[in-house]
Amino acid sequence: MGETQHGALARLSKCVQGGRFHFAREHTEIARLSEALREAEEAGADDARADAHKHLGTVHVLRGEPGEGLRQYERGLSLYEAT
């Protein structure tokens, strides 16, 4: 894994914080995860992109947006399957 990919994964892990979000601040988490997704895309880190989509899906579902949550889960799944 290249240094840029490693950095993208490290930033994503800061967003996830051990697999638990601060759901009282969903809008902040969406912004942070969207930024991590952008950085992962720039780095070509498909595993980090897949994780970001998965976590964005969870945040959207918890916000009562199941349609967007499903779209994010499907994007993440397609990336997981491709790697």
C-alpha positions as CSV (number, residue, x, y, z in Angstrom):
1,M,0.0,0.0,0.0
2,G,1.4,3.4,-1.0
3,E,1.9,6.2,1.5
4,T,-1.0,8.2,0.0
5,Q,-3.3,5.2,0.4
6,H,-2.1,4.6,3.9
7,G,-2.8,8.3,4.7
8,A,-6.4,8.0,3.3
9,L,-7.0,4.9,5.5
10,A,-5.6,6.7,8.5
11,R,-8.0,9.7,8.0
12,L,-10.9,7.3,7.5
13,S,-10.2,5.5,10.7
14,K,-10.3,8.9,12.6
15,C,-13.8,9.3,11.2
16,V,-14.9,5.9,12.3
17,Q,-13.2,5.9,15.8
18,G,-13.3,2.2,16.4
19,G,-16.5,1.6,14.5
20,R,-18.7,4.0,16.4
21,F,-19.8,7.4,15.2
22,H,-21.0,10.3,17.2
23,F,-24.5,10.1,15.8
24,A,-25.7,13.3,17.5
25,R,-23.6,15.1,14.9
26,E,-24.6,13.2,11.7
27,H,-24.1,16.3,9.5
28,T,-20.5,16.6,10.8
29,E,-19.9,12.9,10.2
30,I,-21.2,13.1,6.7
31,A,-18.9,16.0,5.9
32,R,-15.9,14.2,7.5
33,L,-16.7,11.0,5.7
34,S,-17.2,12.8,2.4
35,E,-13.8,14.4,2.8
36,A,-12.3,11.0,3.6
37,L,-14.0,9.6,0.5
38,R,-12.6,12.4,-1.7
39,E,-9.1,11.8,-0.4
40,A,-9.4,8.0,-0.9
41,E,-10.5,8.6,-4.5
42,E,-7.5,10.9,-5.1
43,A,-5.2,8.3,-3.6
44,G,-6.8,5.4,-5.5
45,A,-7.5,3.6,-2.3
46,D,-10.5,1.5,-3.2
47,D,-10.6,-0.2,0.2
48,A,-10.9,3.1,2.0
49,R,-13.5,4.3,-0.5
50,A,-15.5,1.1,0.2
51,D,-15.3,1.7,3.9
52,A,-16.3,5.4,3.6
53,H,-19.4,4.4,1.5
54,K,-20.3,1.8,4.1
55,H,-20.1,4.3,6.9
56,L,-21.9,7.0,5.0
57,G,-24.7,4.4,4.4
58,T,-25.0,3.9,8.1
59,V,-25.2,7.6,8.9
60,H,-27.9,8.1,6.3
61,V,-29.9,5.2,7.6
62,L,-29.7,6.5,11.1
63,R,-30.8,10.0,9.8
64,G,-34.0,8.3,8.5
65,E,-32.7,8.4,4.9
66,P,-32.8,4.7,3.9
67,G,-32.8,5.3,0.2
68,E,-29.5,7.2,0.3
69,G,-28.2,4.8,2.9
70,L,-28.8,1.9,0.5
71,R,-27.1,3.8,-2.4
72,Q,-24.0,4.2,-0.3
73,Y,-24.0,0.6,0.8
74,E,-24.3,-0.5,-2.8
75,R,-21.4,1.7,-3.8
76,G,-19.3,0.3,-1.0
77,L,-20.3,-3.3,-1.9
78,S,-19.3,-2.9,-5.5
79,L,-15.9,-1.6,-4.5
80,Y,-15.4,-4.4,-2.0
81,E,-16.3,-6.9,-4.7
82,A,-13.8,-5.3,-7.1
83,T,-10.9,-5.4,-4.7
